[in-house]
Amino acid sequence: MLEKNIIKQVLGKALSTGGDFAEIFVEDSINNNISLVNGKIDGAVAGRDFGIGIRIFKGLKSVYAYTNDKSLEGMLETAYKASCAIGELKEEVAINIMERINTNIHPILYVPSTIQNANKIEVMKRTYRSAKDYSKEITQVIVNYLDKDQKVLIANSDGLFTQDRRIRTRIHINSIASNGIENQVGFEAPGRFMGFEMFDSVDVEHLAKEASKSAVTMLHAKNCPAGKMMVAIENGFGGVIFHEACGHALEATSVAKGNSVFCDKMGKQIASAKVTAIDDGTMKNLWGSLNIDDEGTKTRRNVLIEDGILKSYMIDKLNARRMNMEETGSSRRESYRYAPTSRMTNTYIDNGNDDNDDILASIDEGLYAKKMGGGSVNPITGEFNFAVAEGYLIKNGKIQEPVRGASLIGKGSEILMNIDMVGKNLAQGQGMCGSSSGSIPTNVGQPLIRVSNITVGGR
C-alpha cells in the first residue's frame, strides 16, 4: 500500500518537533450495500475509501491528522502540520522498521466484492419470501445486505510494520406486522468476519421467519406491567446490556480519565460470583473479531471479570501510558478518519453452571426478556434504559402470555451484583458500537441469566 522508505520519511517528519512516538495508519476499503423493500431492490451502493492517518505522542499528549493524499509531499505536509502541535522544529529522526506478518486466524473463502450482485440479491429475495410468507399480518419486509473488504497497513516509530485484511458480511431483516391500526417490528441481523460463504452456515430463511414471528407475537401482546421484578434475559443479543452499561465502563477510554464506576476496582468484587465476563477478539470468524487491533497489536482473550472479581480493563496504547498498564489488543477505530482508542470486540458473559430450565422454574412471578432492543446509557454512571423487543410474563416457573412495551431500567454496577443465576447456552449477537473513535462492528453475548431484582418499565 505504501513503500517502507516513504513510511520512514513520514514517521521521521512526524517526530521532527520532539514527539516520542509516531504512527501511520493506511486504509483501503471496498464497501457494498444493497437494500430490498417488499421484494424489490430499493438501492445499491458501492464505494471505495482510501486514506492515511498520522498520530504523534509526546508523553501523554496526542495529536492526530489524516489525509487522502498519498503523495510523499502530501503525507510529509500532513505529518509536519501535526508535529507542529507538539513543539518547535528540531530535526528529522531516523526511523527503522521491521515487517511483521500476522497469522490469519479468520479464514475467508469468497471475497464478497467479487461476487455478482445477482447472487447477493438471490439470497435477499429468499430471505424476503421466508419473512413475508410467515403470516398475512406481515405487511412489509425490509432486507439490507452489506459487505466490507478493509485492507490496512500500520507502522510506527517503535519499528512496527504490518498489514492486515478484514472482510465482513452482514444481512439485516426487518419484518413489520400490522393490524391496520398499529405496527410491530421484528428483526434479525446476522453478521460474520467472513466472506460470502457466511450464507452456507447462517440459515437466513429461518432467521427471517423468527423476525416475522416476533413481530406478529408482539402485535397481539398486551401491555407489560411496571415495577420491580425478577427477570430472565435470554442469550445472544441479551448481552447488549452488559456491553453498554458495563463494557464501556471497562474501556481505558473511560477508566484512564476517571469517568468510570470501575476506576480503582482492580482485584475487587464488582459483580456476583456467578459472573465471568470476557472480551475476545480471537474468536474465529465472529463479527467483532480481528487478527490485530488498529494499532497493530495482536488481539487476545481478555478476562475482564472472573467469578465477580475485576481482572482487566481493555487498554489501548495511549491509555496504557496514562494507566501504566499493558496494552490488551483493544484499540479500534471506524476508519482512518478517527484516532483509535480502547473498544470492545466480542464481549460476553461466559457460561455458568445453572440449568436453563431451572432458571425459568425458579421464577414465581417475573418477566422473560426473549429479545432485547435498543436503549440509552449514561457512560459515566452506567445508568441504562433498554427496550425489550419481545417479552413474556412468567408465572409459577412457566412462560405465559406475551407482553409489549417493556423496558429494563437500572445501573450497570448494580445489575452485575444482581445476576444470581447464569445458564449454559452462550450465544452471540451482532451490532454496531458507537463511541469516540466511530462506529465499529462488535459482538455481544451471554447465556440465559436471571436478575434477582430490576425495574421494569411498562404501560
C-alpha positions as CSV (number, residue, x, y, z in Angstrom):
1,M,0.0,0.0,0.0
2,L,3.0,2.3,0.8
3,E,6.7,1.6,0.4
4,K,8.8,1.3,3.5
5,N,11.2,4.1,2.6
6,I,8.2,6.5,2.3
7,I,6.8,5.4,5.6
8,K,10.2,6.0,7.3
9,Q,10.3,9.5,5.9
10,V,6.8,10.3,7.1
11,L,7.4,9.0,10.6
12,G,10.7,10.9,10.8
13,K,8.9,14.1,9.8
14,A,6.2,13.4,12.4
15,L,8.9,13.2,15.2
16,S,10.8,16.3,14.0
17,T,9.4,18.6,16.7
18,G,10.1,16.4,19.7
19,G,7.4,13.8,19.7
20,D,8.4,10.4,21.3
21,F,6.1,8.2,19.2
22,A,4.6,8.3,15.7
23,E,2.3,6.0,13.9
24,I,0.9,5.8,10.4
25,F,-2.4,4.0,9.6
26,V,-3.3,3.4,5.9
27,E,-6.7,2.1,4.9
28,D,-8.1,0.9,1.6
29,S,-11.7,-0.3,1.9
30,I,-14.4,-1.5,-0.6
31,N,-18.0,-1.3,0.7
32,N,-21.2,-2.7,-0.8
33,N,-24.7,-2.1,0.3
34,I,-28.0,-3.4,-1.2
35,S,-31.5,-2.6,0.0
36,L,-34.6,-4.6,-0.8
37,V,-38.1,-3.4,0.2
38,N,-41.2,-5.6,-0.3
39,G,-39.4,-7.8,-2.7
40,K,-37.9,-5.1,-4.9
41,I,-34.4,-3.6,-5.0
42,D,-34.6,-0.1,-3.4
43,G,-31.0,0.8,-3.8
44,A,-27.5,-0.5,-4.4
45,V,-24.4,1.5,-3.4
46,A,-20.7,0.5,-3.9
47,G,-17.8,2.6,-2.9
48,R,-14.1,2.7,-2.1
49,D,-12.5,4.6,0.7
50,F,-8.8,5.4,0.9
51,G,-6.9,7.5,3.4
52,I,-3.9,7.8,5.8
53,G,-3.9,8.7,9.5
54,I,-0.9,10.0,11.3
55,R,-0.7,10.1,15.1
56,I,2.0,11.6,17.3
57,F,2.6,11.2,21.1
58,K,4.7,13.3,23.4
59,G,4.3,11.9,26.9
60,L,0.5,11.9,27.4
61,K,-0.2,14.5,24.7
62,S,-1.6,13.1,21.4
63,V,-2.1,14.7,18.0
64,Y,-4.0,13.1,15.1
65,A,-4.3,14.2,11.5
66,Y,-5.4,12.4,8.3
67,T,-5.3,12.9,4.5
68,N,-6.4,11.3,1.3
69,D,-3.2,12.5,-0.5
70,K,-0.8,9.6,-0.7
71,S,1.9,11.5,-2.5
72,L,5.1,11.8,-0.5
73,E,4.8,15.6,-0.4
74,G,1.2,15.4,0.8
75,M,1.9,13.0,3.6
76,L,5.0,14.9,4.7
77,E,3.0,18.1,4.9
78,T,0.3,16.4,7.0
79,A,2.9,14.9,9.3
80,Y,4.6,18.3,9.7
81,K,1.4,20.1,10.5
82,A,0.5,17.5,13.1
83,S,4.0,17.7,14.6
84,C,3.8,21.5,14.9
85,A,1.1,20.9,17.6
86,I,3.7,19.0,19.6
87,G,6.6,21.5,19.6
88,E,9.1,23.5,17.5
89,L,11.1,22.1,14.6
90,K,14.2,20.3,15.7
91,E,15.5,17.7,13.3
92,E,14.0,14.7,11.5
93,V,14.5,11.4,13.3
94,A,15.9,8.3,11.5
95,I,13.3,5.5,11.7
96,N,13.9,1.8,11.4
97,I,11.0,-0.6,10.8
98,M,10.8,-4.3,10.6
99,E,7.9,-6.1,8.9
100,R,5.8,-8.5,10.9
101,I,3.5,-10.9,9.1
102,N,0.4,-11.8,11.1
103,T,-1.3,-15.2,11.2
104,N,-4.7,-15.0,9.7
105,I,-7.0,-16.7,12.3
106,H,-10.2,-15.8,10.4
107,P,-10.0,-17.6,7.0
108,I,-12.1,-16.2,4.1
109,L,-13.3,-18.3,1.2
110,Y,-15.2,-16.0,-1.1
111,V,-14.3,-12.3,-1.2
112,P,-17.8,-10.6,-1.4
113,S,-16.7,-7.8,-3.7
114,T,-16.0,-10.4,-6.4
115,I,-19.5,-11.9,-6.0
116,Q,-22.0,-10.7,-8.6
117,N,-24.9,-8.6,-7.2
118,A,-27.3,-11.2,-8.7
119,N,-26.1,-13.8,-6.2
120,K,-26.5,-11.4,-3.3
121,I,-29.9,-10.4,-4.4
122,E,-31.0,-14.1,-4.7
123,V,-30.1,-14.6,-1.0
124,M,-32.0,-11.4,-0.1
125,K,-35.1,-12.5,-2.0
126,R,-35.1,-15.9,-0.3
127,T,-34.9,-14.1,2.9
128,Y,-37.7,-11.8,2.0
129,R,-40.1,-14.6,0.9
130,S,-39.5,-16.5,4.1
131,A,-40.3,-13.5,6.2
132,K,-43.3,-12.3,4.1
133,D,-44.9,-15.8,3.8
134,Y,-44.9,-16.3,7.6
135,S,-48.3,-14.5,8.1
136,K,-50.8,-12.4,6.3
137,E,-50.2,-9.8,9.0
138,I,-46.7,-9.2,7.8
139,T,-47.3,-6.1,5.7
140,Q,-43.7,-5.1,4.9
141,V,-40.3,-6.7,4.9
142,I,-37.0,-4.8,4.5
143,V,-33.8,-6.7,3.8
144,N,-30.4,-4.9,3.8
145,Y,-27.2,-6.6,2.7
146,L,-23.7,-5.2,3.3
147,D,-20.1,-6.3,3.0
148,K,-16.8,-4.6,3.6
149,D,-13.3,-5.5,2.5
150,Q,-10.8,-3.4,4.5
151,K,-7.0,-3.6,3.9
152,V,-4.9,-1.8,6.5
153,L,-1.2,-1.0,6.9
154,I,0.1,0.0,10.3
155,A,3.6,1.3,11.0
156,N,5.2,3.2,13.9
157,S,8.4,4.6,15.3
158,D,8.8,1.6,17.6
159,G,9.8,-0.3,14.5
160,L,6.4,-2.0,13.7
161,F,5.4,-2.5,10.0
162,T,2.4,-4.8,9.5
163,Q,-0.6,-5.3,7.3
164,D,-4.0,-7.0,7.6
165,R,-7.2,-7.6,5.7
166,R,-10.6,-7.6,7.3
167,I,-13.6,-8.9,5.4
168,R,-17.1,-8.8,6.9
169,T,-20.6,-9.7,5.6
170,R,-24.0,-9.0,7.2
171,I,-27.7,-9.0,6.4
172,H,-30.4,-7.1,8.2
173,I,-34.0,-8.4,8.3
174,N,-36.9,-6.2,9.5
175,S,-40.4,-7.6,9.4
176,I,-43.3,-5.3,10.1
177,A,-46.7,-6.8,11.3
178,S,-49.8,-4.6,11.2
179,N,-53.5,-4.9,12.1
180,G,-54.3,-1.7,10.3
181,I,-54.2,0.4,13.5
182,E,-50.7,-0.2,14.8
183,N,-47.4,-1.9,13.8
184,Q,-44.9,-4.1,15.5
185,V,-41.4,-4.8,14.2
186,G,-39.3,-8.0,14.5
187,F,-35.6,-8.1,13.5
188,E,-32.6,-10.3,12.9
189,A,-29.2,-9.1,11.8
190,P,-26.6,-11.9,11.5
191,G,-23.1,-10.9,10.6
192,R,-19.6,-12.5,10.5
193,F,-16.0,-11.8,9.9
194,M,-16.4,-13.9,6.7
195,G,-16.9,-13.7,3.0
196,F,-20.0,-14.7,1.1
197,E,-19.6,-18.2,2.5
198,M,-21.4,-16.9,5.5
199,F,-24.7,-17.9,3.8
200,D,-23.6,-21.5,3.8
201,S,-23.6,-21.6,7.6
202,V,-26.2,-19.0,8.5
203,D,-29.9,-20.0,7.8
204,V,-31.3,-16.7,6.7
205,E,-34.7,-18.2,5.9
206,H,-35.1,-19.5,9.5
207,L,-34.0,-16.1,10.9
208,A,-36.4,-14.3,8.6
209,K,-39.3,-16.4,10.0
210,E,-38.1,-15.7,13.5
211,A,-38.2,-11.9,12.8
212,S,-41.8,-12.2,11.5
213,K,-42.8,-14.5,14.3
214,S,-41.6,-11.9,16.8
215,A,-43.4,-9.1,15.0
216,V,-46.7,-11.0,14.9
217,T,-46.4,-12.1,18.5
218,M,-45.9,-8.6,19.8
219,L,-48.8,-7.3,17.6
220,H,-51.1,-9.4,19.7
221,A,-49.4,-8.9,23.1
222,K,-50.9,-7.0,25.9
223,N,-49.0,-4.1,27.6
224,C,-46.4,-5.1,30.2
225,P,-47.0,-4.2,33.8
226,A,-44.4,-2.0,35.5
227,G,-42.5,-2.4,38.8
228,K,-39.6,-4.1,40.4
229,M,-39.4,-7.8,39.5
230,M,-37.2,-10.8,38.8
231,V,-36.2,-11.0,35.1
232,A,-34.7,-13.8,33.0
233,I,-32.8,-12.3,30.0
234,E,-32.2,-14.7,27.1
235,N,-28.9,-15.4,25.4
236,G,-27.3,-13.8,22.4
237,F,-28.3,-10.1,22.0
238,G,-29.4,-10.0,25.6
239,G,-25.7,-9.3,26.2
240,V,-26.2,-5.8,24.9
241,I,-27.0,-4.6,28.4
242,F,-23.6,-5.8,29.7
243,H,-21.9,-4.3,26.6
244,E,-23.5,-0.9,27.0
245,A,-23.9,-0.4,30.8
246,C,-20.7,-2.3,31.9
247,G,-18.4,-2.9,28.9
248,H,-17.9,0.7,28.1
249,A,-17.0,1.4,31.7
250,L,-14.2,-1.2,31.5
251,E,-12.6,0.5,28.5
252,A,-9.5,2.5,29.3
253,T,-11.0,5.4,27.4
254,S,-13.3,5.9,30.4
255,V,-11.1,4.4,33.2
256,A,-7.9,6.5,32.5
257,K,-9.9,9.7,32.7
258,G,-11.6,8.7,35.9
259,N,-15.0,8.6,34.2
260,S,-15.9,5.0,35.1
261,V,-17.6,3.5,38.1
262,F,-14.9,0.8,37.9
263,C,-11.9,3.0,38.4
264,D,-9.5,1.7,41.1
265,K,-11.5,-1.5,41.4
266,M,-8.9,-3.9,40.0
267,G,-8.9,-7.1,42.1
268,K,-12.1,-6.2,43.8
269,Q,-15.6,-7.7,43.6
270,I,-17.7,-5.7,41.1
271,A,-20.2,-8.5,40.2
272,S,-21.9,-11.5,41.5
273,A,-19.6,-14.6,41.9
274,K,-21.8,-16.1,39.2
275,V,-20.4,-13.7,36.6
276,T,-17.4,-14.2,34.4
277,A,-17.1,-11.7,31.5
278,I,-14.7,-11.8,28.6
279,D,-13.7,-9.7,25.6
280,D,-12.1,-11.9,23.0
281,G,-11.1,-10.6,19.5
282,T,-9.6,-14.0,18.6
283,M,-12.9,-16.0,18.2
284,K,-12.9,-17.5,14.8
285,N,-14.8,-15.5,12.2
286,L,-17.0,-13.7,14.6
287,W,-18.4,-10.3,13.7
288,G,-16.2,-8.4,16.2
289,S,-13.0,-10.4,15.7
290,L,-9.7,-9.1,14.4
291,N,-6.2,-10.5,13.7
292,I,-4.7,-7.3,15.0
293,D,-6.2,-4.2,16.5
294,D,-5.9,-0.8,14.9
295,E,-2.5,-0.1,16.5
296,G,-1.1,-3.4,15.1
297,T,-1.2,-5.2,18.5
298,K,-2.4,-8.8,18.2
299,T,-5.9,-9.4,19.6
300,R,-6.3,-11.7,22.6
301,R,-8.7,-13.2,25.1
302,N,-9.1,-10.7,27.9
303,V,-10.9,-11.9,31.0
304,L,-12.5,-8.8,32.3
305,I,-14.4,-10.2,35.3
306,E,-13.7,-13.7,36.8
307,D,-16.1,-15.1,39.4
308,G,-17.2,-11.5,40.1
309,I,-13.7,-10.1,40.5
310,L,-12.4,-7.4,38.2
311,K,-9.3,-8.8,36.4
312,S,-8.6,-6.5,33.5
313,Y,-9.6,-3.4,31.6
314,M,-9.5,-3.0,27.8
315,I,-6.4,-0.8,27.1
316,D,-5.0,1.0,24.0
317,K,-1.5,2.4,23.6
318,L,-2.1,6.0,24.8
319,N,-4.2,5.0,27.8
320,A,-1.6,2.3,28.6
321,R,0.8,5.2,29.2
322,R,-1.7,7.0,31.3
323,M,-2.5,4.0,33.4
324,N,1.0,2.5,33.4
325,M,-0.5,-0.8,32.3
326,E,-0.1,-3.2,29.4
327,E,-1.9,-2.9,26.1
328,T,-4.6,-5.6,25.6
329,G,-5.1,-5.6,21.8
330,S,-8.3,-3.5,22.2
331,S,-7.5,-0.4,20.1
332,R,-10.1,0.2,17.4
333,R,-11.4,2.9,15.0
334,E,-14.1,3.2,12.3
335,S,-11.6,4.3,9.7
336,Y,-8.5,6.4,9.1
337,R,-10.6,9.5,9.9
338,Y,-10.6,8.6,13.6
339,A,-7.8,8.3,16.1
340,P,-8.0,4.8,17.7
341,T,-8.9,4.2,21.3
342,S,-9.9,1.3,23.6
343,R,-13.0,-0.5,22.3
344,M,-14.7,-3.9,22.6
345,T,-14.6,-6.8,20.2
346,N,-16.7,-9.8,21.1
347,T,-17.8,-9.1,24.7
348,Y,-19.9,-11.6,26.6
349,I,-20.9,-13.1,29.9
350,D,-19.5,-16.7,29.9
351,N,-21.5,-19.9,30.5
352,G,-22.4,-20.6,34.1
353,N,-23.4,-23.7,36.0
354,D,-27.2,-23.3,36.2
355,D,-29.5,-25.3,34.0
356,N,-31.7,-23.1,31.8
357,D,-34.9,-24.9,32.8
358,D,-34.1,-24.3,36.5
359,I,-33.7,-20.6,35.9
360,L,-37.2,-20.3,34.5
361,A,-38.7,-22.7,37.0
362,S,-37.2,-20.6,39.8
363,I,-39.3,-17.5,39.0
364,D,-42.7,-17.5,40.6
365,E,-43.6,-14.1,39.0
366,G,-41.5,-12.1,36.7
367,L,-40.5,-11.2,33.1
368,Y,-38.8,-13.3,30.4
369,A,-36.9,-11.0,28.0
370,K,-36.5,-13.1,24.9
371,K,-35.1,-10.4,22.7
372,M,-33.6,-7.1,23.7
373,G,-33.8,-3.9,21.6
374,G,-32.0,-0.6,21.7
375,G,-31.6,1.7,24.6
376,S,-29.6,4.5,26.2
377,V,-26.8,4.6,28.8
378,N,-25.1,7.3,30.8
379,P,-21.4,6.2,30.2
380,I,-20.2,7.8,33.4
381,T,-22.8,6.4,35.9
382,G,-23.8,3.2,34.0
383,E,-27.5,4.0,34.3
384,F,-29.4,2.4,31.4
385,N,-32.8,2.1,29.9
386,F,-33.3,-0.7,27.4
387,A,-36.3,-1.8,25.4
388,V,-37.5,-5.4,25.5
389,A,-38.2,-6.2,21.8
390,E,-40.0,-9.5,22.7
391,G,-41.1,-10.3,26.3
392,Y,-43.3,-12.7,28.2
393,L,-44.7,-12.9,31.7
394,I,-43.5,-15.7,33.9
395,K,-45.9,-17.2,36.5
396,N,-45.1,-20.2,38.7
397,G,-42.0,-21.0,36.7
398,K,-43.8,-21.1,33.3
399,I,-43.6,-18.7,30.4
400,Q,-47.0,-17.2,29.9
401,E,-48.6,-14.6,27.7
402,P,-46.5,-12.2,25.6
403,V,-46.2,-8.5,26.7
404,R,-45.0,-5.5,24.9
405,G,-43.8,-2.1,25.8
406,A,-41.4,-3.4,28.5
407,S,-38.1,-1.8,29.3
408,L,-35.3,-2.7,31.7
409,I,-34.1,0.2,33.8
410,G,-31.1,0.1,36.1
411,K,-27.4,0.8,36.7
412,G,-24.6,-1.4,35.3
413,S,-22.8,-1.9,38.6
414,E,-26.0,-2.9,40.3
415,I,-27.2,-5.3,37.7
416,L,-23.8,-7.1,37.8
417,M,-24.4,-7.8,41.5
418,N,-28.0,-8.9,41.0
419,I,-27.2,-11.6,38.4
420,D,-27.8,-14.6,40.6
421,M,-28.2,-17.4,38.0
422,V,-26.2,-18.0,34.8
423,G,-27.2,-20.7,32.3
424,K,-25.3,-22.8,29.8
425,N,-26.5,-21.7,26.4
426,L,-24.0,-19.0,25.5
427,A,-24.8,-17.3,22.1
428,Q,-23.6,-14.2,20.3
429,G,-25.5,-11.3,18.7
430,Q,-24.1,-8.7,16.3
431,G,-24.2,-4.9,16.5
432,M,-22.5,-1.7,15.6
433,C,-21.0,0.2,18.6
434,G,-20.6,3.9,18.5
435,S,-18.0,5.8,20.6
436,S,-15.3,8.5,20.2
437,S,-13.4,6.5,17.5
438,G,-16.5,6.0,15.4
439,S,-18.9,3.1,14.7
440,I,-17.3,-0.4,14.8
441,P,-18.6,-4.0,14.5
442,T,-18.9,-5.7,17.8
443,N,-20.5,-8.9,19.2
444,V,-22.4,-9.1,22.4
445,G,-23.3,-12.3,24.1
446,Q,-24.4,-14.3,27.2
447,P,-26.3,-17.4,28.2
448,L,-29.7,-17.1,29.8
449,I,-29.3,-15.2,33.0
450,R,-31.5,-14.4,36.0
451,V,-31.5,-10.9,37.5
452,S,-33.0,-11.1,41.0
453,N,-34.3,-7.5,41.1
454,I,-34.6,-4.9,38.4
455,T,-37.0,-2.1,37.5
456,V,-39.3,-3.0,34.6
457,G,-40.9,-0.1,32.8
458,G,-44.3,-0.8,31.2
459,R,-47.5,0.9,30.2
